[in-house]
Amino acid sequence: MERKERKIMVGVDESEESMFALSWCITNLIADTPNVKLVLLYVKPPPPVHSFNVAWYSSHAILAMEQHGKDLANSVMERAEAICKDFKTTNMKKERVVGCGDAKDVICSAVQKLEADTLVLGTHGYGFFKR
């Protein structure tokens, strides 16, 4: 009887902490574990343009902001992929997911939608009260 694929989701962003969390995850949760899928999740912040002031922004500015968000997401995912390649794990399947919105909402929604078994997030060094 084949075991169900285990999904481990790692939230990645521009920070070193998230890349460290990814490395930790691969070392401690994925290495030498059969039937695992690593889901890399990046959450773009919502665009600063609200419907009531869209006319104020030019279409060029809006397109530039959207392109910047795509470029940033690609850059983060490429860094994450490079870390994955460093580990040379043959059993690991990967999936990229990019969401947009408030990070906590998008992360919770993605965990439920993709039925992730484990969620790994880095810390930005905030203390209990700052978080």
DSSP file with accessible surface (Angstrom, degrees, kcal/mol):
  #  RESIDUE AA STRUCTURE BP1 BP2  ACC     N-H-->O    O-->H-N    N-H-->O    O-->H-N    TCO  KAPPA ALPHA  PHI   PSI    X-CA   Y-CA   Z-CA
    1    1 A M              0   0  237      0, 0.0     2,-0.2     0, 0.0     0, 0.0   0.000 360.0 360.0 360.0 123.1    0.0    0.0    0.0
    2    2 A E        -     0   0  170      1,-0.1     2,-0.2     3,-0.0     3,-0.1  -0.541 360.0-120.6 -79.1 137.9    1.5    3.3   -1.1
    3    3 A R        -     0   0  178     -2,-0.2     3,-0.1     1,-0.1    -1,-0.1  -0.469  32.1 -98.7 -77.3 148.4    1.6    6.1    1.4
    4    4 A K        -     0   0  142     -2,-0.2     2,-0.1     1,-0.1    -1,-0.1  -0.331  46.3 -97.9 -62.2 141.6   -0.1    9.4    0.8
    5    5 A E        -     0   0   46     31,-0.1     2,-0.5    -3,-0.1    31,-0.2  -0.429  36.7-135.5 -62.9 132.8    2.1   12.2   -0.5
    6    6 A R  E     -a   36   0A  72     29,-2.8    31,-3.0    28,-0.2     2,-0.5  -0.811  15.0-152.4 -94.2 127.8    3.1   14.4    2.4
    7    7 A K  E     -a   37   0A  44     -2,-0.5   110,-2.4   108,-0.3   111,-1.5  -0.899  11.0-173.5-106.3 125.2    3.0   18.2    1.6
    8    8 A I  E     -ab  38 118A   0     29,-2.7    31,-3.0    -2,-0.5     2,-0.5  -0.972   9.7-158.2-117.4 119.4    5.2   20.6    3.4
    9    9 A M  E     -ab  39 119A   0    109,-3.1   111,-2.9    -2,-0.5     2,-0.5  -0.839   6.0-169.0-100.6 132.4    4.6   24.2    2.8
   10   10 A V  E     -ab  40 120A   0     29,-2.9    31,-2.7    -2,-0.5     2,-0.5  -0.985  16.9-139.3-122.1 123.8    7.3   26.8    3.4
   11   11 A G  E     -a   41   0A  11    109,-2.3   111,-0.5    -2,-0.5     2,-0.4  -0.711  27.6-172.7 -79.8 122.3    6.5   30.5    3.3
   12   12 A V        +     0   0    4     29,-3.1    31,-0.5    -2,-0.5     2,-0.2  -0.900  14.3 152.3-118.9 148.1    9.3   32.3    1.5
   13   13 A D        -     0   0   44     -2,-0.4     6,-0.1     2,-0.3    31,-0.0  -0.771  61.9 -67.5-148.8-161.2   10.0   36.1    1.1
   14   14 A E  S    S+     0   0   85     -2,-0.2     2,-0.1     4,-0.1    -2,-0.0   0.601  96.1 103.4 -74.8 -10.5   12.9   38.4    0.6
   15   15 A S  S  > S-     0   0   18      1,-0.1     4,-1.2   107,-0.0    -2,-0.3  -0.360  73.3-133.6 -80.9 153.1   14.3   37.8    4.1
   16   16 A E  H  > S+     0   0  136      1,-0.2     4,-2.4     2,-0.2     5,-0.2   0.820 106.3  64.1 -66.2 -32.0   17.3   35.7    5.1
   17   17 A E  H  > S+     0   0   77      1,-0.2     4,-2.3     2,-0.2    -1,-0.2   0.889 100.8  48.8 -62.3 -38.8   15.1   34.2    7.8
   18   18 A S  H  > S+     0   0    2      2,-0.2     4,-2.0     1,-0.2    -1,-0.2   0.889 111.3  49.5 -70.6 -34.8   12.7   32.6    5.4
   19   19 A M  H  X S+     0   0    5     -4,-1.2     4,-2.4     2,-0.2    -2,-0.2   0.878 110.3  51.2 -70.6 -34.2   15.6   31.1    3.4
   20   20 A F  H  X S+     0   0  144     -4,-2.4     4,-3.0     2,-0.2    -2,-0.2   0.915 108.2  52.3 -65.3 -41.7   17.0   29.7    6.6
   21   21 A A  H  X S+     0   0    8     -4,-2.3     4,-2.6     2,-0.2    -2,-0.2   0.902 108.8  50.9 -61.1 -38.4   13.6   28.2    7.4
   22   22 A L  H  X S+     0   0    0     -4,-2.0     4,-2.5     2,-0.2    -2,-0.2   0.942 111.3  46.9 -63.7 -46.7   13.6   26.6    4.0
   23   23 A S  H  X S+     0   0   33     -4,-2.4     4,-2.5     1,-0.2    -2,-0.2   0.922 112.9  49.8 -60.2 -44.1   17.1   25.1    4.5
   24   24 A W  H  X S+     0   0  115     -4,-3.0     4,-3.0     1,-0.2     5,-0.4   0.923 110.0  51.6 -60.4 -43.9   16.1   23.9    8.0
   25   25 A C  H  X>S+     0   0    0     -4,-2.6     4,-2.8    -5,-0.2     5,-1.3   0.929 110.7  46.5 -60.9 -46.6   12.9   22.3    6.5
   26   26 A I  I  X>S+     0   0    0     -4,-2.5     5,-2.9     3,-0.2     4,-0.6   0.935 117.2  44.4 -63.9 -42.7   14.8   20.4    3.8
   27   27 A T  I  <5S+     0   0   75     -4,-2.5    -2,-0.2    -5,-0.2    -1,-0.2   0.917 127.0  26.7 -66.9 -43.8   17.4   19.2    6.3
   28   28 A N  I  <5S+     0   0   93     -4,-3.0    -3,-0.2    -5,-0.2    -2,-0.2   0.717 133.2  24.2 -98.6 -24.0   15.1   18.2    9.1
   29   29 A L  I  <5S+     0   0   39     -4,-2.8    -3,-0.2    -5,-0.4    -2,-0.1   0.658 127.8  29.4-115.8 -22.6   11.8   17.4    7.5
   30   30 A I  I ><<S+     0   0    0     -5,-1.3     3,-2.4    -4,-0.6    -3,-0.2   0.813  81.5 105.2-111.2 -41.8   12.4   16.3    3.9
   31   31 A A  T 3 <S-     0   0   35     -5,-2.9    58,-0.0     1,-0.3    -4,-0.0  -0.151 101.9  -2.2 -51.2 129.7   15.9   14.8    3.5
   32   32 A D  T 3  S+     0   0  158      1,-0.2    -1,-0.3     0, 0.0    -2,-0.0   0.699 100.6 128.7  62.1  21.7   15.7   11.0    3.1
   33   33 A T    <   -     0   0   34     -3,-2.4     3,-0.4     3,-0.0    -1,-0.2  -0.939  53.9-133.9-107.7 123.8   11.9   11.1    3.5
   34   34 A P  S    S+     0   0   85      0, 0.0   -28,-0.2     0, 0.0    58,-0.0  -0.370  76.6  16.7 -75.3 154.5    9.9    9.3    0.8
   35   35 A N  S    S+     0   0   42      1,-0.2   -29,-2.8    56,-0.1     2,-0.4   0.910  83.7 150.1  58.0  54.8    6.9   10.7   -1.0
   36   36 A V  E     -ac   6  92A   0     55,-0.8    57,-1.9    -3,-0.4     2,-0.5  -0.936  31.4-162.3-121.0 139.5    7.2   14.4   -0.1
   37   37 A K  E     -ac   7  93A  45    -31,-3.0   -29,-2.7    -2,-0.4     2,-0.6  -0.989  11.0-149.6-118.9 127.7    6.2   17.5   -2.0
   38   38 A L  E     -ac   8  94A   0     55,-3.5    57,-2.1    -2,-0.5     2,-0.6  -0.845   9.3-160.4 -94.9 123.7    7.7   20.9   -1.0
   39   39 A V  E     -ac   9  95A   1    -31,-3.0   -29,-2.9    -2,-0.6     2,-0.6  -0.933   3.1-156.4-107.5 115.5    5.3   23.8   -1.6
   40   40 A L  E     -ac  10  96A   0     55,-3.0    57,-2.9    -2,-0.6     2,-0.5  -0.842  13.2-166.6 -92.6 119.6    7.0   27.1   -1.8
   41   41 A L  E     +ac  11  97A   2    -31,-2.7   -29,-3.1    -2,-0.6     2,-0.4  -0.936  10.9 179.5-114.5 123.4    4.6   29.9   -1.0
   42   42 A Y  E     - c   0  98A   4     55,-2.4    57,-2.8    -2,-0.5     2,-0.6  -0.984  12.6-155.7-119.0 134.3    5.3   33.6   -1.7
   43   43 A V  E     - c   0  99A  26    -31,-0.5    57,-0.2    -2,-0.4    60,-0.1  -0.942   4.8-153.4-114.8 115.5    2.7   36.2   -0.8
   44   44 A K  E     - c   0 100A  49     55,-3.3    57,-2.6    -2,-0.6    25,-0.0  -0.633  28.3-110.6 -80.0 141.8    2.7   39.5   -2.7
   45   45 A P        -     0   0   93      0, 0.0    57,-0.1     0, 0.0    -1,-0.1  -0.365  42.9 -92.6 -66.9 153.9    1.3   42.4   -0.8
   46   46 A P        -     0   0   75      0, 0.0    -3,-0.0     0, 0.0    54,-0.0  -0.343  51.9 -92.2 -64.3 150.3   -1.9   43.8   -2.1
   47   47 A P        -     0   0   80      0, 0.0    15,-0.0     0, 0.0    19,-0.0  -0.335  27.9-129.4 -62.7 144.7   -1.5   46.6   -4.6
   48   48 A P  S    S+     0   0   75      0, 0.0     2,-0.5     0, 0.0     0, 0.0   0.519  80.6 102.0 -74.7  -1.0   -1.7   50.0   -3.0
   49   49 A V        -     0   0   27     13,-0.1     2,-0.3     3,-0.0     5,-0.1  -0.724  56.3-164.6 -88.4 123.7   -4.3   51.2   -5.5
   50   50 A H    >   -     0   0  103     -2,-0.5     3,-1.8     1,-0.1     4,-0.4  -0.762  31.9-111.2-104.3 156.4   -7.8   51.2   -4.2
   51   51 A S  G >  S+     0   0  112     -2,-0.3     3,-0.8     1,-0.3     4,-0.3   0.820 113.2  58.5 -59.0 -30.9  -10.9   51.4   -6.4
   52   52 A F  G 3  S+     0   0  169      1,-0.2    -1,-0.3     2,-0.1     3,-0.1   0.695 115.6  33.1 -78.0 -13.9  -11.8   54.9   -5.3
   53   53 A N  G X> S+     0   0   47     -3,-1.8     3,-0.8     1,-0.1     4,-0.7   0.173  80.3 111.0-126.5  23.5   -8.4   56.5   -6.4
   54   54 A V  G X4 S+     0   0   63     -3,-0.8     3,-1.1    -4,-0.4    -2,-0.1   0.873  73.1  63.2 -62.7 -37.3   -7.5   54.4   -9.4
   55   55 A A  G 34 S+     0   0  105     -4,-0.3    -1,-0.2     1,-0.3    -2,-0.1   0.812  94.5  62.4 -60.4 -27.1   -8.1   57.4  -11.7
   56   56 A W  G <4 S+     0   0  199     -3,-0.8     2,-0.3     2,-0.1    -1,-0.3   0.837  95.1  70.6 -67.8 -33.5   -5.2   59.2  -10.0
   57   57 A Y  S << S-     0   0   61     -3,-1.1     2,-0.1    -4,-0.7    -8,-0.0  -0.673  84.7-126.4 -86.6 140.1   -2.7   56.5  -11.1
   58   58 A S     >  -     0   0   64     -2,-0.3     4,-2.1     1,-0.1     5,-0.2  -0.444  22.9-115.5 -77.1 158.9   -1.7   56.3  -14.7
   59   59 A S  H  > S+     0   0   78      1,-0.2     4,-2.5     2,-0.2     5,-0.2   0.857 117.4  57.2 -63.7 -30.8   -2.0   53.0  -16.4
   60   60 A H  H  > S+     0   0  146      2,-0.2     4,-2.4     1,-0.2    -1,-0.2   0.906 105.8  48.8 -65.4 -40.9    1.8   52.9  -16.8
   61   61 A A  H  > S+     0   0   37      2,-0.2     4,-2.3     1,-0.2    -2,-0.2   0.915 112.0  48.5 -65.6 -41.5    2.3   53.3  -13.0
   62   62 A I  H  X S+     0   0   39     -4,-2.1     4,-2.4     2,-0.2    -2,-0.2   0.937 112.6  47.9 -64.8 -45.0   -0.2   50.5  -12.3
   63   63 A L  H  X S+     0   0  101     -4,-2.5     4,-2.6     1,-0.2    -1,-0.2   0.898 110.7  52.3 -62.8 -38.7    1.5   48.2  -14.9
   64   64 A A  H  X S+     0   0   62     -4,-2.4     4,-2.4     2,-0.2    -1,-0.2   0.907 109.9  48.5 -64.3 -40.6    4.9   49.0  -13.4
   65   65 A M  H  X S+     0   0   65     -4,-2.3     4,-2.1     2,-0.2    -2,-0.2   0.911 112.4  48.5 -66.2 -41.3    3.7   48.1   -9.9
   66   66 A E  H  X S+     0   0  100     -4,-2.4     4,-2.1     2,-0.2    -2,-0.2   0.919 112.2  48.7 -64.5 -42.2    2.3   44.8  -11.2
   67   67 A Q  H  X S+     0   0   95     -4,-2.6     4,-2.8     1,-0.2     5,-0.2   0.905 108.9  53.2 -64.6 -40.0    5.5   44.0  -13.1
   68   68 A H  H  X S+     0   0  120     -4,-2.4     4,-2.6     1,-0.2    -1,-0.2   0.920 108.1  50.9 -61.2 -42.1    7.6   44.8  -10.0
   69   69 A G  H  X S+     0   0   16     -4,-2.1     4,-2.3     2,-0.2    -1,-0.2   0.916 112.0  46.7 -61.6 -41.9    5.5   42.4   -7.9
   70   70 A K  H  X S+     0   0  107     -4,-2.1     4,-2.6     2,-0.2    -2,-0.2   0.919 112.7  49.5 -65.6 -43.7    5.9   39.6  -10.5
   71   71 A D  H  X S+     0   0   82     -4,-2.8     4,-2.4     2,-0.2    -2,-0.2   0.905 111.4  49.2 -62.6 -41.5    9.7   40.3  -10.7
   72   72 A L  H  X S+     0   0   50     -4,-2.6     4,-2.5    -5,-0.2     5,-0.2   0.926 110.8  49.6 -64.4 -43.7   10.0   40.2   -6.9
   73   73 A A  H  X S+     0   0    4     -4,-2.3     4,-2.6     1,-0.2    -2,-0.2   0.930 112.2  48.2 -61.0 -44.9    8.0   36.9   -6.7
   74   74 A N  H  X S+     0   0   76     -4,-2.6     4,-2.5     2,-0.2    -1,-0.2   0.901 110.8  51.5 -62.2 -41.4   10.3   35.4   -9.4
   75   75 A S  H  X S+     0   0   58     -4,-2.4     4,-2.1     2,-0.2    -2,-0.2   0.931 111.6  46.1 -62.2 -45.0   13.4   36.5   -7.7
   76   76 A V  H  X S+     0   0    1     -4,-2.5     4,-2.4     1,-0.2    -2,-0.2   0.933 113.4  49.2 -64.7 -43.9   12.3   35.1   -4.3
   77   77 A M  H  X S+     0   0    1     -4,-2.6     4,-2.8     1,-0.2    -1,-0.2   0.891 109.2  52.7 -65.2 -36.8   11.3   31.8   -6.0
   78   78 A E  H  X S+     0   0  122     -4,-2.5     4,-2.2     2,-0.2    -1,-0.2   0.911 109.4  49.1 -65.3 -40.8   14.6   31.5   -7.8
   79   79 A R  H  X S+     0   0   80     -4,-2.1     4,-1.8     2,-0.2    -2,-0.2   0.919 112.7  48.3 -61.6 -42.9   16.5   32.0   -4.6
   80   80 A A  H  X S+     0   0    0     -4,-2.4     4,-2.3     1,-0.2    -2,-0.2   0.922 110.3  50.7 -64.3 -42.9   14.4   29.3   -3.0
   81   81 A E  H  X S+     0   0   33     -4,-2.8     4,-2.4     1,-0.2    -1,-0.2   0.884 107.2  54.8 -62.0 -38.4   14.9   26.9   -5.9
   82   82 A A  H  X S+     0   0   49     -4,-2.2     4,-1.6     2,-0.2    -1,-0.2   0.902 107.7  49.4 -63.0 -39.3   18.7   27.5   -5.6
   83   83 A I  H  X S+     0   0   26     -4,-1.8     4,-0.8     1,-0.2    -2,-0.2   0.927 109.7  51.6 -64.8 -42.3   18.6   26.5   -2.0
   84   84 A C  H >X>S+     0   0    3     -4,-2.3     3,-0.9     1,-0.2     4,-0.6   0.909 107.9  52.0 -60.8 -42.3   16.6   23.4   -2.9
   85   85 A K  H ><5S+     0   0  144     -4,-2.4     3,-0.8     1,-0.2    -1,-0.2   0.835  99.5  64.4 -64.4 -31.7   19.2   22.4   -5.6
   86   86 A D  H 3<5S+     0   0  117     -4,-1.6    -1,-0.2     1,-0.2    -2,-0.2   0.793 100.8  52.0 -61.2 -28.3   22.1   22.8   -3.0
   87   87 A F  H <<5S-     0   0   71     -3,-0.9    -1,-0.2    -4,-0.8    -2,-0.2   0.652  90.3-151.9 -85.9 -17.5   20.6   19.9   -1.1
   88   88 A K  T <<5 +     0   0  168     -3,-0.8     2,-0.6    -4,-0.6    -3,-0.1   0.866  27.0 170.5  50.7  41.2   20.4   17.5   -4.0
   89   89 A T      < -     0   0   30     -5,-0.6     3,-0.5     1,-0.1    -1,-0.2  -0.767  20.0-166.2 -84.1 124.5   17.5   15.6   -2.6
   90   90 A T  S    S+     0   0  146     -2,-0.6    -1,-0.1     1,-0.2    -2,-0.1   0.713  80.8  58.8 -83.8 -20.8   16.1   13.2   -5.3
   91   91 A N  S    S+     0   0   43    -61,-0.1   -55,-0.8     2,-0.0     2,-0.6   0.507  82.8 103.0 -88.2  -2.7   12.9   12.4   -3.6
   92   92 A M  E     -c   36   0A  17     -3,-0.5     2,-0.3   -57,-0.1   -55,-0.2  -0.711  49.0-167.4 -95.8 120.9   11.6   15.9   -3.4
   93   93 A K  E     -c   37   0A 106    -57,-1.9   -55,-3.5    -2,-0.6     2,-0.3  -0.751  16.2-151.6 -92.7 150.9    8.9   17.3   -5.7
   94   94 A K  E     -c   38   0A  80     -2,-0.3     2,-0.4   -57,-0.2   -55,-0.2  -0.930  15.4-173.9-127.4 150.3    8.4   21.0   -5.7
   95   95 A E  E     -c   39   0A  57    -57,-2.1   -55,-3.0    -2,-0.3     2,-0.5  -0.996  15.6-144.1-140.0 135.3    5.5   23.3   -6.4
   96   96 A R  E     -c   40   0A 107     -2,-0.4     2,-0.4   -57,-0.2   -55,-0.2  -0.866  17.9-178.4 -98.9 134.2    5.5   27.1   -6.6
   97   97 A V  E     -c   41   0A  31    -57,-2.9   -55,-2.4    -2,-0.5     2,-0.5  -0.998   5.4-171.3-132.7 128.6    2.5   29.0   -5.3
   98   98 A V  E     +c   42   0A  68     -2,-0.4     2,-0.2   -57,-0.2   -55,-0.2  -0.985  10.3 178.8-120.6 123.9    2.2   32.8   -5.4
   99   99 A G  E     -c   43   0A  16    -57,-2.8   -55,-3.3    -2,-0.5     2,-0.4  -0.716  16.2-143.5-115.6 172.2   -0.6   34.5   -3.6
  100  100 A C  E     +c   44   0A  68     -2,-0.2     2,-0.3   -57,-0.2   -57,-0.0  -0.999  54.4  44.1-140.3 132.3   -1.6   38.2   -3.2
  101  101 A G  S    S-     0   0   17    -57,-2.6     2,-0.3    -2,-0.4    -2,-0.1  -0.921  98.1  -4.7 138.9-160.6   -3.1   39.9   -0.2
  102  102 A D     >  -     0   0   71     -2,-0.3     4,-2.6     1,-0.1     3,-0.4  -0.557  66.0-134.3 -70.0 125.0   -2.7   39.9    3.5
  103  103 A A  H  > S+     0   0   46     -2,-0.3     4,-3.0     1,-0.2     5,-0.3   0.876 100.2  50.8 -54.0 -46.7    0.0   37.3    4.3
  104  104 A K  H  > S+     0   0  135      1,-0.2     4,-2.1     2,-0.2    -1,-0.2   0.909 114.1  44.8 -63.1 -37.7   -1.8   35.7    7.2
  105  105 A D  H  > S+     0   0  102     -3,-0.4     4,-2.4     2,-0.2    -1,-0.2   0.925 115.3  46.6 -69.7 -44.2   -5.0   35.2    5.3
  106  106 A V  H  X S+     0   0   25     -4,-2.6     4,-2.7     2,-0.2     5,-0.2   0.915 113.1  49.7 -66.0 -41.3   -3.3   34.0    2.1
  107  107 A I  H  X S+     0   0   26     -4,-3.0     4,-2.5    -5,-0.3     5,-0.2   0.951 112.7  46.1 -62.8 -49.2   -1.1   31.5    4.1
  108  108 A C  H  X S+     0   0   82     -4,-2.1     4,-2.0    -5,-0.3    -1,-0.2   0.916 114.3  48.5 -61.0 -42.1   -4.0   30.1    6.0
  109  109 A S  H  X S+     0   0   68     -4,-2.4     4,-3.0     1,-0.2     5,-0.2   0.917 111.4  49.5 -64.3 -42.7   -6.1   29.8    2.8
  110  110 A A  H  X S+     0   0    9     -4,-2.7     4,-2.7     2,-0.2     6,-0.2   0.893 108.0  53.7 -65.7 -39.7   -3.3   28.1    0.9
  111  111 A V  H  X>S+     0   0   37     -4,-2.5     5,-1.8    -5,-0.2     4,-0.6   0.939 115.2  40.6 -59.7 -45.2   -2.7   25.6    3.7
  112  112 A Q  H ><5S+     0   0  154     -4,-2.0     3,-0.6    -5,-0.2    -2,-0.2   0.942 116.7  47.7 -69.1 -46.9   -6.3   24.6    3.6
  113  113 A K  H 3<5S+     0   0  170     -4,-3.0    -2,-0.2     1,-0.2    -3,-0.2   0.911 120.1  37.1 -63.5 -42.6   -6.7   24.6   -0.2
  114  114 A L  H 3<5S-     0   0   30     -4,-2.7    -1,-0.2    -5,-0.2    -2,-0.2   0.446 104.8-128.6 -90.4  -1.5   -3.6   22.6   -0.8
  115  115 A E  T <<5 -     0   0  134     -3,-0.6  -108,-0.3    -4,-0.6    -3,-0.2   0.913  34.1-167.7  54.2  50.6   -4.1   20.4    2.2
  116  116 A A      < -     0   0   16     -5,-1.8  -108,-0.2    -6,-0.2    -1,-0.2  -0.444  18.6-156.2 -69.4 138.8   -0.6   21.0    3.5
  117  117 A D  S    S+     0   0   76   -110,-2.4     2,-0.3     1,-0.3  -109,-0.2   0.783  78.7  22.2 -83.0 -31.1    0.5   18.6    6.3
  118  118 A T  E     -b    8   0A  44   -111,-1.5  -109,-3.1     2,-0.0     2,-0.4  -0.998  63.5-157.0-140.5 141.6    3.1   21.0    7.7
  119  119 A L  E     -b    9   0A  70     -2,-0.3     2,-0.5  -111,-0.2  -109,-0.2  -0.982  10.0-169.6-119.7 128.1    3.7   24.7    7.5
  120  120 A V  E     +b   10   0A  16   -111,-2.9  -109,-2.3    -2,-0.4     2,-0.4  -0.979   9.2 173.4-120.2 127.0    7.2   26.2    8.1
  121  121 A L        -     0   0   91     -2,-0.5  -109,-0.1  -111,-0.2     2,-0.1  -0.986  25.5-127.4-130.4 143.9    7.7   29.9    8.5
  122  122 A G        -     0   0   29   -111,-0.5     2,-0.4    -2,-0.4  -104,-0.2  -0.336  22.8-125.8 -78.9 167.8   10.8   31.9    9.3
  123  123 A T        -     0   0   79   -106,-0.2  -102,-0.1    -2,-0.1    -1,-0.0  -0.889   1.7-147.5-115.1 146.9   10.9   34.4   12.1
  124  124 A H        -     0   0   80     -2,-0.4    -1,-0.1  -107,-0.1  -108,-0.0   0.164  55.1 -98.9 -97.3  17.1   12.0   37.9   11.7
  125  125 A G  S    S+     0   0   66      1,-0.3     2,-0.2  -108,-0.0    -2,-0.0   0.633  72.1 152.7  78.7  13.0   13.5   38.0   15.3
  126  126 A Y        -     0   0  120      1,-0.1    -1,-0.3     2,-0.1    -2,-0.0  -0.509  41.7-124.7 -73.5 146.0   10.4   39.8   16.7
  127  127 A G     >  -     0   0   45     -2,-0.2     4,-2.0     1,-0.1     3,-0.1  -0.245  34.9 -89.4 -78.8 177.1    9.7   39.2   20.4
  128  128 A F  T  4 S+     0   0  154      1,-0.2    -1,-0.1     2,-0.2    -2,-0.1   0.900 125.6  45.7 -56.4 -45.2    6.4   37.8   21.7
  129  129 A F  T  4 S+     0   0  193      1,-0.2    -1,-0.2     2,-0.2    -3,-0.0   0.856 110.3  52.1 -74.9 -31.8    4.9   41.3   22.1
  130  130 A K  T  4        0   0  167      1,-0.2    -1,-0.2    -3,-0.1    -2,-0.2   0.853 360.0 360.0 -69.2 -36.6    6.0   42.7   18.8
  131  131 A R     <        0   0  180     -4,-2.0    -1,-0.2     0, 0.0    -2,-0.2   0.861 360.0 360.0 -64.8 360.0    4.5   39.7   16.9
